[in-house]
Amino acid sequence: MQQIESTILVVDDDPLSLEVACTTLRHLEPSWEVLGFDDPHTALEIAWRLPHCVMVTDWNMPGMDGLEIARRLRNREDENDHAYHVLLLTARSRIQDMEKALEFADDFLVKPYEPREMRARIYAGLRRLRREGRLITDRAILLEAAETDPLTGLRNRRALQDLAQREFERFHRRRHPLSLLMIDIDHFKRVNDTYGHEAGDEVLKEAARRMQVSVRPYDTVARWGGEEFVVLSPHCGFADALVLAERIRLNLTAVPMEISGLPGPLTITGCIGVAAAGPGLEQFDGVLRAADRALYLAKHRGRNLVAGAIDGDDSAPVIASGDPISNFPLDEVDSESEDPSIFPPDL
């Protein structure tokens, strides 16, 4: 769980009041980190760097008052999973003033105040922040679990779809290159049928690891389902995506896998279909369909191949690279046939 630091930011445009408040708090609670600011903008800049803090601020200040500080901190919480506790100090004591203050602030203290009361209210704020911190941490853990494939540790289909939506929105605004790769492990069903699902799971995990180390840090590898994977590659045009796909293909097959319980090393291969966003392919679904058509061509031509689809549904994909492991068209034999000629040599 993320620890909540006891950082207290005090804001007051009156130097004497600021010094008194900071000195008093440091004396009452030496363990607190108390920082004083006579400029609200500087205080906000510091607060925005902190995931959690207590802000003690005067209400009436020129330029930006305490209520505006509280409003901006509330917006920051909504955007970035930060948590702030705002204690507003003021000489106003009417109930209408308190109601207005608590629209954005968390607490309200009337001047002149008893220092120990301020300390008690800050303690209450720190307790709330600790609870908020636990909730934020738990939510992040749940979100991570919801977006992660439990077997491979990669992003799952849902996470990839959400990410793709954001990337395609950026593509529409900025027209930066954006490519997608669809990957299928060749004849994976025979691995499960011959050696069992535990061995198949180990193959998927190792294949996922090899894909992950083949891509750039800002590429996303996701398990789409079964033995199918998708790579979303921003700032990567079609030609570069073909190079990336070939690197993944080579890394999948170059070194035989050592799988526990198998009599020997296991060589796997994969087909990869590539497509890129552009004229005629403006949406994620269209690019995905184009990559899937290219993937089908790679399977049809003998597997262990990279194929690319340049345009939309009207254009034919082309083989770009690879080394086919069979010399017959897919439609002449079932894709999971028992014919040993389609099985990788090490099997």
Rosetta silent file (secondary structure, phi, psi, omega in degrees, C-alpha in Angstrom):
SEQUENCE: MQQIESTILVVDDDPLSLEVACTTLRHLEPSWEVLGFDDPHTALEIAWRLPHCVMVTDWNMPGMDGLEIARRLRNREDENDHAYHVLLLTARSRIQDMEKALEFADDFLVKPYEPREMRARIYAGLRRLRREGRLITDRAILLEAAETDPLTGLRNRRALQDLAQREFERFHRRRHPLSLLMIDIDHFKRVNDTYGHEAGDEVLKEAARRMQVSVRPYDTVARWGGEEFVVLSPHCGFADALVLAERIRLNLTAVPMEISGLPGPLTITGCIGVAAAGPGLEQFDGVLRAADRALYLAKHRGRNLVAGAIDGDDSAPVIASGDPISNFPLDEVDSESEDPSIFPPDL
SCORE:     score description
SCORE:     0.000 S_00000001
   1 L     0.000  139.179  179.438    0.000    0.000    0.000 S_00000001
   2 L   -70.013  130.726  179.500    1.246    3.494   -0.834 S_00000001
   3 L   -78.430  142.079  177.467    2.207    5.428    2.295 S_00000001
   4 L   -94.336  112.972  179.388    0.599    8.819    2.873 S_00000001
   5 L   -74.619  146.957  179.775    3.285   11.343    3.733 S_00000001
   6 L   -88.648   69.613  179.208    2.444   13.959    6.368 S_00000001
   7 E  -100.711  123.754 -178.006    3.081   16.952    4.110 S_00000001
   8 E  -117.336  120.737  176.684    1.262   20.120    5.111 S_00000001
   9 E  -103.539  125.491 -178.824    1.188   23.095    2.741 S_00000001
  10 E  -113.264  129.045 -176.949    0.263   26.410    4.332 S_00000001
  11 E  -125.202  124.994  176.612   -0.783   29.335    2.122 S_00000001
  12 L  -158.903  131.695 -179.274   -1.284   32.909    3.324 S_00000001
  13 L   -77.035  -11.989  177.185   -0.483   36.198    1.635 S_00000001
  14 L   -90.813  115.507 -174.436    0.246   37.822    5.038 S_00000001
  15 H   -58.908  -39.916 -178.122    3.885   37.050    5.961 S_00000001
  16 H   -66.991  -46.521  178.638    3.350   37.290    9.706 S_00000001
  17 H   -61.135  -38.355  179.390    0.288   35.007    9.727 S_00000001
  18 H   -64.123  -44.891 -178.680    2.130   32.544    7.515 S_00000001
  19 H   -65.398  -41.879  179.174    5.161   32.447    9.785 S_00000001
  20 H   -61.744  -46.468 -177.997    3.041   32.012   12.908 S_00000001
  21 H   -63.067  -46.131 -177.843    1.037   29.130   11.402 S_00000001
  22 H   -65.909  -44.907 -179.378    4.096   27.278   10.092 S_00000001
  23 H   -63.314  -40.799 -179.770    6.126   27.724   13.289 S_00000001
  24 H   -63.688  -46.230 -179.497    3.207   26.596   15.449 S_00000001
  25 H   -64.782  -40.607  178.911    2.571   23.465   13.406 S_00000001
  26 H   -64.453  -34.254  178.648    6.259   22.520   13.350 S_00000001
  27 H   -72.318  -42.637 -177.802    6.372   22.903   17.121 S_00000001
  28 H   -70.479  -35.593 -177.251    3.187   20.899   17.739 S_00000001
  29 L  -137.223   85.332 -178.835    4.108   18.080   15.312 S_00000001
  30 L   -60.848  -21.911 -178.508    7.848   17.873   14.513 S_00000001
  31 L   -75.607  -17.591  179.776    7.201   14.791   12.337 S_00000001
  32 L   -77.622  144.843  170.649    5.166   16.797    9.833 S_00000001
  33 E   -94.053  105.877 -176.062    6.782   18.402    6.822 S_00000001
  34 E  -105.323  121.792 -178.958    5.318   21.900    6.924 S_00000001
  35 E  -120.028  129.771 -177.997    5.899   24.137    3.901 S_00000001
  36 E  -106.487  143.549 -178.273    4.777   27.763    3.795 S_00000001
  37 E  -139.850  133.535  171.393    3.836   29.797    0.694 S_00000001
  38 L   -97.818   -3.070  179.020    2.781   33.397    0.226 S_00000001
  39 L  -117.114  113.692 -179.016    2.039   32.726   -3.464 S_00000001
  40 H   -59.126  -35.754 -178.671   -0.935   30.429   -4.194 S_00000001
  41 H   -62.987  -42.349  178.162    0.374   29.510   -7.660 S_00000001
  42 H   -64.487  -40.535  178.500    3.641   28.179   -6.225 S_00000001
  43 H   -61.397  -41.446  179.245    1.739   26.214   -3.592 S_00000001
  44 H   -65.025  -40.517  178.614   -0.417   24.602   -6.293 S_00000001
  45 H   -58.913  -40.976  177.712    2.637   23.643   -8.349 S_00000001
  46 H   -68.845  -42.400 -179.085    4.059   21.832   -5.320 S_00000001
  47 H   -61.425  -38.968 -177.508    0.716   20.200   -4.487 S_00000001
  48 H   -67.614  -20.506  176.492    0.335   18.868   -8.016 S_00000001
  49 H   -81.721  -12.831 -177.123    3.646   17.024   -7.674 S_00000001
  50 L  -103.888  133.862  177.105    2.360   15.231   -4.577 S_00000001
  51 L   -68.590  -27.338 -178.729   -0.155   12.393   -4.771 S_00000001
  52 E  -148.051  141.378  171.890   -1.474   13.375   -1.326 S_00000001
  53 E  -169.582  162.641  171.740   -1.161   16.366    1.018 S_00000001
  54 E   -99.141  130.888  177.479   -3.072   18.637    3.387 S_00000001
  55 E  -111.300  115.013  175.183   -3.503   22.222    2.159 S_00000001
  56 E  -104.059  114.540 -172.691   -4.145   24.832    4.855 S_00000001
  57 E  -135.918  141.550  171.653   -5.046   28.079    3.095 S_00000001
  58 E   -67.962  149.237  179.906   -6.403   31.494    3.911 S_00000001
  59 L   -78.385  -55.199 -173.574   -9.645   32.300    2.119 S_00000001
  60 L   -86.756  104.712  175.580   -9.174   35.990    1.270 S_00000001
  61 L  -141.486  146.956  179.126   -6.088   36.500   -0.869 S_00000001
  62 L   -71.972  150.022  177.342   -5.514   38.706   -3.933 S_00000001
  63 L    84.002  -67.134  178.306   -5.277   37.060   -7.350 S_00000001
  64 L  -136.507  118.257 -179.050   -6.320   33.558   -6.264 S_00000001
  65 L   -89.631  176.022 -175.742   -8.280   32.986   -3.095 S_00000001
  66 H   -64.440  -31.890  179.140   -8.451   29.843   -0.994 S_00000001
  67 H   -67.254  -36.965  177.239  -11.722   28.714   -2.532 S_00000001
  68 H   -68.057  -38.018  174.838  -10.164   28.762   -6.010 S_00000001
  69 H   -58.363  -46.941 -179.623   -7.209   26.747   -4.695 S_00000001
  70 H   -62.057  -42.056 -179.565   -9.656   24.148   -3.345 S_00000001
  71 H   -61.647  -43.436 -179.729  -11.568   24.041   -6.634 S_00000001
  72 H   -66.644  -36.970  177.294   -8.378   23.445   -8.644 S_00000001
  73 H   -66.970  -37.283  176.864   -7.237   20.709   -6.290 S_00000001
  74 H   -61.377  -42.437  178.160  -10.625   18.974   -6.628 S_00000001
  75 H   -63.726  -38.529  179.364  -10.238   18.974  -10.416 S_00000001
  76 H   -63.867  -38.564  177.323   -6.744   17.556  -10.070 S_00000001
  77 H   -58.693  -45.672 -176.574   -8.080   14.706   -7.942 S_00000001
  78 H   -64.205  -32.624 -173.777  -10.595   13.752  -10.620 S_00000001
  79 H   -85.926  -30.283 -166.123   -7.980   13.731  -13.378 S_00000001
  80 H  -131.067   15.067 -178.899   -5.011   12.006  -11.750 S_00000001
  81 L    56.524   31.948  171.473   -6.144    9.850   -8.793 S_00000001
  82 L   -87.641  167.632  177.183   -4.568   12.332   -6.383 S_00000001
  83 E  -140.924  126.988 -179.731   -6.079   13.044   -2.970 S_00000001
  84 E  -129.875  149.013  172.667   -5.996   16.360   -1.140 S_00000001
  85 E  -118.964  120.292 -175.228   -7.491   17.642    2.103 S_00000001
  86 E  -109.437  120.485  175.930   -8.171   21.375    2.077 S_00000001
  87 E  -107.634  116.725 -175.389   -8.603   23.288    5.351 S_00000001
  88 E   -96.414  127.003  178.587   -9.875   26.822    4.738 S_00000001
  89 E  -104.665  135.038 -178.148   -8.977   29.571    7.228 S_00000001
  90 E  -162.201  156.579  172.985  -11.109   32.707    7.429 S_00000001
  91 L   -85.332   -8.502  178.903  -12.489   35.388    9.690 S_00000001
  92 L   -72.007  138.783 -176.721  -15.925   34.782    8.197 S_00000001
  93 L  -131.422    2.023 -179.646  -18.243   32.969   10.559 S_00000001
  94 L   -71.827  152.435  179.840  -21.705   33.056    8.975 S_00000001
  95 H   -63.089  -33.713  178.283  -23.358   29.760    8.095 S_00000001
  96 H   -63.220  -36.975  178.836  -23.653   30.928    4.468 S_00000001
  97 H   -67.025  -41.840  178.654  -19.880   31.353    4.354 S_00000001
  98 H   -62.859  -41.568  179.091  -19.315   27.867    5.722 S_00000001
  99 H   -62.607  -41.590  179.024  -21.692   26.392    3.138 S_00000001
 100 H   -65.998  -41.438 -179.049  -19.873   28.183    0.339 S_00000001
 101 H   -62.663  -40.988 -174.342  -16.467   27.093    1.633 S_00000001
 102 L   -80.835    3.795  170.371  -17.428   23.435    1.861 S_00000001
 103 L   -64.307  -34.024 -178.932  -18.483   23.283   -1.780 S_00000001
 104 L  -125.370  -33.672  179.590  -14.801   22.632   -2.568 S_00000001
 105 L   -79.758  163.174  179.556  -12.886   22.626    0.729 S_00000001
 106 L   -95.615  -25.378 -176.014  -12.977   19.709    3.174 S_00000001
 107 E  -150.791  166.832 -168.193  -12.928   21.709    6.398 S_00000001
 108 E  -145.000  124.842 -177.920  -13.450   25.235    7.689 S_00000001
 109 E  -132.078  126.263 -175.543  -11.696   26.983   10.596 S_00000001
 110 E   -89.120  134.448  174.614  -12.600   30.453   11.848 S_00000001
 111 L   -82.664  147.000   -7.812   -9.898   32.934   12.866 S_00000001
 112 L   -74.276  146.693 -174.812   -8.642   33.434   15.484 S_00000001
 113 L  -118.564  158.523  174.372   -8.217   29.735   16.065 S_00000001
 114 L   -83.750  123.696 -176.772   -6.739   27.569   18.766 S_00000001
 115 H   -53.049  -36.883 -179.217   -3.535   25.933   17.378 S_00000001
 116 H   -68.640  -29.283  174.787   -4.420   22.569   18.891 S_00000001
 117 H   -67.374  -40.762  175.970   -7.765   22.656   17.075 S_00000001
 118 H   -60.678  -43.628  178.478   -5.922   23.218   13.797 S_00000001
 119 H   -60.015  -43.187 -179.195   -3.668   20.261   14.600 S_00000001
 120 H   -63.434  -40.057  179.700   -6.687   18.075   15.363 S_00000001
 121 H   -69.039  -35.002  176.083   -8.358   19.022   12.088 S_00000001
 122 H   -67.820  -39.669  174.980   -5.163   18.303   10.151 S_00000001
 123 H   -56.663  -44.446  178.964   -4.933   14.906   11.880 S_00000001
 124 H   -62.130  -39.078  177.332   -8.474   14.172   10.711 S_00000001
 125 H   -63.910  -40.822  178.953   -7.479   15.179    7.182 S_00000001
 126 H   -65.856  -36.313  176.253   -4.460   12.869    7.222 S_00000001
 127 H   -63.087  -42.922  178.403   -6.667    9.967    8.358 S_00000001
 128 H   -62.416  -40.888  179.899   -9.008   10.643    5.447 S_00000001
 129 H   -64.497  -35.297  177.550   -6.075   10.761    3.034 S_00000001
 130 H   -65.377  -40.545  176.604   -4.837    7.388    4.288 S_00000001
 131 H   -65.206  -43.991  177.359   -8.258    5.889    3.615 S_00000001
 132 H   -59.642  -42.175 -179.554   -8.336    7.545    0.185 S_00000001
 133 H   -61.364  -41.024  177.439   -4.847    6.213   -0.525 S_00000001
 134 H   -64.221  -41.581  179.073   -5.917    2.663    0.271 S_00000001
 135 H   -64.002  -42.757  179.123   -8.954    3.005   -1.975 S_00000001
 136 H   -63.142  -43.002  178.851   -6.852    4.411   -4.836 S_00000001
 137 H   -63.407  -45.940 -179.898   -4.311    1.612   -4.438 S_00000001
 138 H   -62.630  -40.389  179.405   -7.009   -1.076   -4.310 S_00000001
 139 H   -64.378  -39.705  178.650   -8.718    0.399   -7.366 S_00000001
 140 H   -64.537  -38.827  178.594   -5.426    0.423   -9.270 S_00000001
 141 H   -64.935  -44.436  179.635   -4.834   -3.232   -8.356 S_00000001
 142 H   -64.617  -40.477  179.071   -8.330   -4.208   -9.495 S_00000001
 143 H   -64.990  -41.394  178.476   -7.949   -2.243  -12.727 S_00000001
 144 H   -61.625  -43.049  179.415   -4.597   -3.887  -13.413 S_00000001
 145 H   -64.956  -38.895 -178.875   -6.125   -7.327  -12.829 S_00000001
 146 H   -68.626  -23.050 -175.797   -9.083   -6.521  -15.077 S_00000001
 147 L  -106.317    5.615 -174.745   -6.765   -5.468  -17.913 S_00000001
 148 E  -115.550  135.286  172.822   -4.137   -8.228  -17.601 S_00000001
 149 L   -73.538  120.132 -172.744   -4.142  -11.697  -19.095 S_00000001
 150 L   -66.078  -25.443 -178.466   -3.518  -13.958  -16.069 S_00000001
 151 L   -77.994  -51.512 -171.862   -1.514  -16.558  -18.010 S_00000001
 152 L   -96.718  -17.640 -175.662    0.960  -14.406  -19.923 S_00000001
 153 L    79.333    2.437  177.612    0.920  -11.178  -17.932 S_00000001
 154 L   -81.428  169.391  169.443    0.248   -9.224  -21.128 S_00000001
 155 E   -60.853  147.160  178.420   -2.577   -6.748  -21.638 S_00000001
 156 L   -94.701 -176.915 -175.711   -5.842   -8.545  -22.395 S_00000001
 157 H   -60.330  -44.210 -179.370   -8.334   -7.955  -25.192 S_00000001
 158 H   -60.844  -45.467 -178.952  -10.347   -5.400  -23.243 S_00000001
 159 H   -63.752  -40.118  179.712   -7.259   -3.375  -22.340 S_00000001
 160 H   -64.967  -40.220  178.815   -6.029   -3.423  -25.936 S_00000001
 161 H   -63.776  -41.831  177.978   -9.400   -2.212  -27.211 S_00000001
 162 H   -64.171  -45.008  179.533   -9.416    0.672  -24.720 S_00000001
 163 H   -64.393  -41.186  179.890   -5.853    1.618  -25.601 S_00000001
 164 H   -61.928  -38.377  178.225   -6.572    1.363  -29.321 S_00000001
 165 H   -59.559  -44.040 -179.928   -9.503    3.750  -28.963 S_00000001
 166 H   -67.591  -41.007 -178.681   -7.208    6.362  -27.388 S_00000001
 167 H   -66.701  -37.335  179.423   -4.446    5.817  -29.941 S_00000001
 168 H   -72.964  -29.382  172.842   -6.842    6.149  -32.867 S_00000001
 169 H   -64.408  -40.921  176.179   -8.237    9.357  -31.383 S_00000001
 170 H   -66.737  -37.351  177.453   -4.665   10.701  -31.330 S_00000001
 171 H   -60.281  -42.057 -179.702   -4.177    9.453  -34.875 S_00000001
 172 H   -66.409  -32.256 -179.836   -7.211   11.428  -36.032 S_00000001
 173 H   -79.417  -42.041 -168.953   -5.906   14.587  -34.350 S_00000001
 174 H  -112.013  -14.511 -179.545   -2.229   14.384  -35.255 S_00000001
 175 L    58.398   34.065  174.805   -2.043   11.901  -38.157 S_00000001
 176 L   -78.565  154.202 -179.487    1.003   10.204  -36.677 S_00000001
 177 L   -59.871  145.484 -179.889    1.815    6.701  -37.975 S_00000001
 178 E  -152.565  121.387 -176.256   -0.019    3.871  -36.224 S_00000001
 179 E  -124.990  160.405 -179.757    0.293    0.175  -37.023 S_00000001
 180 E  -137.553  136.634  177.501   -1.190   -3.078  -35.798 S_00000001
 181 E  -117.707  133.793  172.695    0.165   -6.628  -35.916 S_00000001
 182 E  -113.005  126.103 -171.765   -1.944   -9.751  -35.493 S_00000001
 183 E  -121.832  136.740  177.959    0.049  -12.852  -34.520 S_00000001
 184 E  -132.146  128.817  177.592   -1.022  -16.489  -34.459 S_00000001
 185 E   -74.526  124.740 -175.935    1.086  -19.385  -33.154 S_00000001
 186 L   -65.661  132.083  171.863    1.220  -22.023  -35.891 S_00000001
 187 L    52.235   39.506 -177.218   -0.473  -25.367  -35.146 S_00000001
 188 H   -65.779  -31.925 -179.602   -0.796  -24.592  -31.446 S_00000001
 189 H   -58.694  -33.340  179.583   -3.644  -27.076  -31.040 S_00000001
 190 H   -68.264  -29.817  175.133   -1.227  -29.912  -31.789 S_00000001
 191 H   -63.555  -47.853  178.457    0.954  -28.816  -28.887 S_00000001
 192 H   -62.301  -45.017 -177.144   -2.032  -29.098  -26.549 S_00000001
 193 H   -66.729  -34.608 -175.722   -3.208  -32.381  -28.066 S_00000001
 194 H   -85.263  -42.605 -171.515    0.250  -33.981  -28.000 S_00000001
 195 H  -115.159   -6.698  178.395    1.749  -32.696  -24.747 S_00000001
 196 L    99.227  163.560 -175.016   -1.211  -31.405  -22.749 S_00000001
 197 H   -72.016  -27.785  177.322   -2.535  -28.008  -21.800 S_00000001
 198 H   -63.546  -43.863  176.559    0.131  -27.363  -19.166 S_00000001
 199 H   -64.262  -39.969  177.586    2.799  -27.582  -21.846 S_00000001
 200 H   -60.694  -39.361  177.700    0.634  -25.428  -24.091 S_00000001
 201 H   -63.765  -40.433  178.915    0.403  -22.793  -21.357 S_00000001
 202 H   -64.557  -37.523  177.373    4.185  -22.766  -21.009 S_00000001
 203 H   -63.677  -44.058  179.656    4.531  -22.290  -24.763 S_00000001
 204 H   -62.890  -40.752 -179.638    2.132  -19.336  -24.682 S_00000001
 205 H   -65.586  -42.671  179.593    3.986  -17.730  -21.789 S_00000001
 206 H   -69.893  -37.773  176.596    7.360  -18.100  -23.490 S_00000001
 207 H   -62.278  -42.624  178.575    5.952  -16.888  -26.804 S_00000001
 208 H   -62.005  -41.224  178.764    4.508  -13.842  -25.036 S_00000001
 209 H   -62.067  -42.874 -179.567    7.875  -13.133  -23.416 S_00000001
 210 H   -66.146  -37.626  175.382    9.643  -13.308  -26.765 S_00000001
 211 H   -63.765  -44.286 -176.164    7.126  -10.947  -28.323 S_00000001
 212 H   -61.226  -40.537 -178.876    7.486   -8.515  -25.432 S_00000001
 213 H   -77.776   -8.769 -179.230   11.275   -8.304  -25.723 S_00000001
 214 H   -87.728  -17.793 -171.892   10.979   -7.795  -29.494 S_00000001
 215 L  -101.901  172.711  176.996    8.991   -4.564  -29.346 S_00000001
 216 L   -79.811  161.425 -177.986    9.728   -0.990  -28.291 S_00000001
 217 L   -59.037  -30.362 -177.152    8.880    0.229  -24.773 S_00000001
 218 L   -97.356    6.796  168.287    5.871    2.193  -26.031 S_00000001
 219 L   -82.271  155.707  178.173    4.440   -0.654  -28.118 S_00000001
 220 E  -121.093  124.057  173.916    1.704   -2.767  -26.523 S_00000001
 221 E  -103.032  128.934 -178.417    1.559   -6.551  -26.824 S_00000001
 222 E  -132.239  148.024  171.898   -1.790   -8.070  -25.868 S_00000001
 223 E   -86.067  116.513 -176.052   -3.233  -11.559  -25.834 S_00000001
 224 E   -81.240  -32.196  179.675   -6.251  -11.344  -28.112 S_00000001
 225 E   156.423  137.335 -179.795   -7.533  -14.831  -27.337 S_00000001
 226 L    58.614 -123.878  179.390   -6.256  -18.421  -27.416 S_00000001
 227 L  -101.360   18.508  178.690   -2.996  -18.439  -29.371 S_00000001
 228 E  -101.876  138.267  179.873   -3.666  -15.070  -31.024 S_00000001
 229 E  -130.505  156.221  177.370   -1.838  -11.904  -30.023 S_00000001
 230 E  -130.639  137.643  174.149   -2.042   -8.284  -31.144 S_00000001
 231 E  -115.622  125.263  174.527    0.678   -5.627  -31.119 S_00000001
 232 E  -104.353  122.891 -170.542   -0.341   -1.964  -31.242 S_00000001
 233 E  -125.967   94.501  177.586    2.562    0.175  -32.416 S_00000001
 234 E   -74.021  155.389 -179.510    2.174    3.989  -32.338 S_00000001
 235 L    56.579   37.897 -179.735    4.553    6.193  -34.327 S_00000001
 236 L  -138.327  113.252  179.723    5.324    3.209  -36.540 S_00000001
 237 L   -77.738  177.287 -173.681    4.487    3.277  -40.241 S_00000001
 238 H   -60.654  -46.051 -178.275    3.618    0.302  -42.413 S_00000001
 239 H   -62.900  -42.977  178.647    7.181   -0.400  -43.627 S_00000001
 240 H   -67.735  -32.719  178.350    8.607   -0.222  -40.098 S_00000001
 241 H   -66.652  -34.880  175.229    5.790   -2.442  -38.847 S_00000001
 242 H   -64.088  -38.607  176.870    6.792   -5.116  -41.355 S_00000001
 243 H   -64.821  -43.952  177.810   10.345   -4.951  -39.979 S_00000001
 244 H   -60.923  -43.495 -179.609    8.984   -5.242  -36.437 S_00000001
 245 H   -62.364  -40.953  178.699    6.834   -8.221  -37.421 S_00000001
 246 H   -65.196  -37.245  177.471    9.807  -10.000  -38.976 S_00000001
 247 H   -63.645  -41.839  177.976   11.828   -9.425  -35.804 S_00000001
 248 H   -63.671  -45.292 -179.373    9.031  -10.973  -33.741 S_00000001
 249 H   -58.221  -44.667 -179.350    8.726  -13.915  -36.153 S_00000001
 250 H   -66.387  -39.958  179.635   12.453  -14.626  -35.953 S_00000001
 251 H   -67.962  -29.033  177.694   12.507  -14.349  -32.160 S_00000001
 252 H   -66.666  -38.706 -169.010    9.631  -16.805  -31.895 S_00000001
 253 H  -107.722  -13.071 -170.168   11.364  -19.525  -33.889 S_00000001
 254 L   -64.378  -42.566 -176.854   15.123  -18.888  -33.645 S_00000001
 255 L  -116.240  122.553  178.218   15.757  -20.701  -30.363 S_00000001
 256 L   -58.100  146.233 -179.800   13.847  -23.906  -29.470 S_00000001
 257 E   -84.628  138.355  172.560   11.853  -23.683  -26.253 S_00000001
 258 L   -95.806  104.528 -177.103   12.779  -25.748  -23.222 S_00000001
 259 L  -110.143  126.358 -177.650    9.403  -26.808  -21.819 S_00000001
 260 L   -60.641  137.633  178.953    9.268  -28.863  -18.617 S_00000001
 261 L    90.079   -9.120  178.407    7.924  -32.378  -19.126 S_00000001
 262 L   -92.117  148.153 -177.114    8.723  -32.515  -22.842 S_00000001
 263 L   -68.206  -17.983 -178.812   11.230  -35.058  -24.177 S_00000001
 264 L  -165.509 -179.538  179.585   13.213  -32.365  -25.985 S_00000001
 265 L   -62.424  151.502 -177.404   13.270  -28.751  -27.189 S_00000001
 266 E  -120.893  121.263  175.737   10.211  -27.457  -28.989 S_00000001
 267 L   -95.716  129.890  175.545   10.424  -25.151  -31.991 S_00000001
 268 L  -117.184  159.432  174.484    7.398  -22.986  -32.696 S_00000001
 269 L  -132.696  170.138  179.921    6.595  -20.679  -35.566 S_00000001
 270 E  -149.366  152.219  171.963    4.032  -17.960  -36.087 S_00000001
 271 E  -100.799  145.090 -179.316    2.133  -16.090  -38.759 S_00000001
 272 E  -135.151  127.559  173.412    1.880  -12.315  -38.563 S_00000001
 273 E  -106.284  136.539 -174.134   -0.521   -9.994  -40.352 S_00000001
 274 E  -123.531  137.971  173.241    0.346   -6.283  -40.527 S_00000001
 275 E  -148.979  158.222 -178.174   -1.799   -3.243  -41.275 S_00000001
 276 E  -134.278  147.548  175.735   -1.460    0.493  -40.653 S_00000001
 277 L   -67.070  144.355 -179.565   -3.895    3.351  -40.154 S_00000001
 278 E   169.818 -167.620  178.466   -4.253    5.656  -43.127 S_00000001
 279 L   -54.952  126.824 -177.318   -6.585    6.550  -46.011 S_00000001
 280 L    87.492  -15.623  178.704   -9.269    3.883  -46.163 S_00000001
 281 E  -133.410   74.221 -173.289   -8.233    2.530  -42.743 S_00000001
 282 L   -96.720  -14.682 -174.328   -9.224    5.251  -40.312 S_00000001
 283 L  -121.131  157.055 -178.838  -10.700    3.140  -37.497 S_00000001
 284 H   -57.541  -45.855 -177.346   -9.389    0.401  -35.236 S_00000001
 285 H   -60.466  -39.166  179.562  -11.895   -2.194  -36.474 S_00000001
 286 H   -67.931  -41.870  177.868  -10.898   -1.612  -40.084 S_00000001
 287 H   -65.348  -39.795  178.707   -7.164   -1.884  -39.364 S_00000001
 288 H   -62.593  -43.556  178.513   -7.810   -5.026  -37.311 S_00000001
 289 H   -63.000  -39.834  179.216   -9.755   -6.612  -40.186 S_00000001
 290 H   -63.813  -43.491  177.795   -6.960   -5.734  -42.616 S_00000001
 291 H   -64.061  -36.172  178.690   -4.353   -7.313  -40.342 S_00000001
 292 H   -66.941  -38.520  176.156   -6.565  -10.389  -39.987 S_00000001
 293 H   -63.759  -40.000  177.434   -6.807  -10.712  -43.792 S_00000001
 294 H   -65.749  -38.432  177.746   -3.023  -10.496  -44.002 S_00000001
 295 H   -62.209  -41.887  178.709   -2.732  -13.118  -41.269 S_00000001
 296 H   -61.861  -40.064  177.814   -4.999  -15.450  -43.218 S_00000001
 297 H   -62.093  -42.279  179.215   -2.811  -15.047  -46.292 S_00000001
 298 H   -60.965  -38.751  175.805    0.283  -15.943  -44.240 S_00000001
 299 H   -67.345  -42.920 -176.605   -1.456  -19.126  -43.092 S_00000001
 300 H   -62.901  -32.886 -176.155   -2.681  -19.899  -46.622 S_00000001
 301 L   -90.505    6.279  174.228    0.827  -19.612  -48.072 S_00000001
 302 L   123.018   -0.317  177.031    2.477  -22.056  -45.677 S_00000001
 303 L    69.788  175.198 -175.977    2.715  -20.323  -42.273 S_00000001
 304 L    57.159   38.835 -174.745    5.811  -18.908  -40.536 S_00000001
 305 E  -132.016  157.423  171.168    5.293  -15.816  -42.686 S_00000001
 306 E  -111.020  128.777  177.602    4.721  -12.078  -42.392 S_00000001
 307 E  -128.801  151.610 -178.702    2.057  -10.564  -44.631 S_00000001
 308 E  -128.438  143.979  174.291    0.841   -6.990  -44.939 S_00000001
 309 E  -114.297  118.834 -171.346   -2.413   -5.347  -45.998 S_00000001
 310 L   -84.255  -41.914 -175.128   -1.855   -1.849  -47.303 S_00000001
 311 L  -120.179 -158.183 -176.381   -5.402   -0.583  -47.849 S_00000001
 312 L   -78.229 -156.033 -171.863   -8.963   -1.500  -46.991 S_00000001
 313 L   -65.832  -19.757 -175.274  -11.111   -4.504  -47.840 S_00000001
 314 L   -81.382  -15.868 -177.060  -10.789   -4.036  -51.602 S_00000001
 315 L   -99.374  152.851 -179.840   -7.019   -4.619  -51.779 S_00000001
 316 L   -92.606  134.335  175.465   -5.206   -7.937  -51.568 S_00000001
 317 L   -69.012  164.666 -178.214   -2.550   -8.428  -48.854 S_00000001
 318 E  -132.123  151.190  174.763    0.972   -9.461  -49.825 S_00000001
 319 E   -77.125  132.400 -177.654    3.645  -11.707  -48.336 S_00000001
 320 E  -106.267  -37.921 -177.083    6.525   -9.617  -46.991 S_00000001
 321 E  -166.677  171.204  175.957    8.962  -12.093  -45.407 S_00000001
 322 E   126.522 -177.320 -176.534    9.353  -15.468  -43.768 S_00000001
 323 L  -141.444   94.764 -173.469   10.130  -19.111  -44.416 S_00000001
 324 L   -59.455  143.456 -179.019    7.029  -21.265  -45.025 S_00000001
 325 L  -100.592   -2.125  173.364    6.904  -24.604  -43.220 S_00000001
 326 L  -145.054  157.972 -173.605    4.459  -26.229  -45.663 S_00000001
 327 L  -118.581   25.123  178.192    3.987  -25.979  -49.422 S_00000001
 328 L  -123.711  151.532  179.376    0.262  -26.538  -49.813 S_00000001
 329 L   -69.450  150.501 -177.039   -2.584  -24.032  -49.646 S_00000001
 330 H   -59.447  -36.745 -174.490   -4.575  -23.868  -46.444 S_00000001
 331 H   -75.296   -1.926  176.692   -7.873  -24.678  -48.128 S_00000001
 332 H   -95.714   -5.074 -178.167   -6.558  -28.080  -49.254 S_00000001
 333 L  -151.610  144.578  176.799   -5.976  -29.337  -45.717 S_00000001
 334 L   -61.053  141.319 -174.271   -7.524  -28.747  -42.326 S_00000001
 335 L   -65.360  -19.182  177.653   -5.569  -26.196  -40.355 S_00000001
 336 L  -118.689   38.277 -178.879   -5.068  -28.636  -37.505 S_00000001
 337 L   -60.658  155.058  175.328   -4.478  -31.779  -39.599 S_00000001
 338 L   -83.941    0.897  177.128   -2.605  -34.701  -38.174 S_00000001
 339 L   -58.220  117.855 -175.974   -0.336  -34.715  -41.234 S_00000001
 340 H   -63.899  -15.899 -177.941    3.165  -34.654  -39.672 S_00000001
 341 H   -67.332  -19.697 -179.260    4.489  -32.496  -42.511 S_00000001
 342 H   -93.943   -0.868 -177.580    2.852  -29.430  -40.972 S_00000001
 343 L   -89.898  138.851  178.553    4.363  -29.989  -37.529 S_00000001
 344 L   -52.922  145.537 -171.582    7.579  -28.116  -36.633 S_00000001
 345 L   -54.512  -37.060 -174.707   10.692  -30.308  -37.140 S_00000001
 346 L   -73.350   -7.771  176.143   11.582  -30.587  -33.451 S_00000001
 347 L   -85.537    0.000    0.000    8.304  -32.246  -32.671 S_00000001
